[in-house]
């Protein structure tokens, strides 16, 4: 297999492993169901984008999680010294009542 194919294949295996581990961590047993949401934050802690990564199993619950997270304010982020800005993706587990 050419090295360029190996480099493309490796991240896919890592993401599959992460998805499997998240699925095991969330579980389907007792306790509140959770939606896994990816949030893009700017350097001021404002939400720039929200993406549903894993559903809680309820369309209304997923929509409520996305809407509430869009309204949240997060702590200010810094990228080293100076005036550089940072935009970073974060994953949140949102518990559905």
TANORMO-V538717 format. One record per pair of residues at least 12 apart in sequence whose C-alpha atoms are under 6 Angstrom apart, sorted by the first residue. I is the first residue (numbers start at 1). J is the second residue. D is the distance in whole Angstrom. If there is no record, write none. Layout:
# TANORMO-V538717
I:J:D, I:J:D
This chain:
# TANORMO-V538717
32:95:6, 32:96:6, 33:56:6, 33:95:6, 33:96:5, 34:56:5, 34:93:6, 34:94:5, 34:95:4, 34:96:6, 35:54:6, 35:55:5, 35:56:4, 35:93:6, 35:94:5, 36:53:5, 36:54:5, 36:92:6, 36:93:5, 37:51:6, 37:52:5, 37:53:5, 37:91:6, 37:92:5, 38:50:6, 38:51:5, 38:90:6, 38:91:4, 39:89:5, 39:90:5, 40:88:5, 40:89:4, 41:87:5, 41:88:6, 42:86:6, 42:87:4, 43:76:6, 43:77:5, 43:85:5, 43:86:5, 44:76:5, 45:73:6, 45:74:5, 45:75:5, 45:76:5, 46:73:6
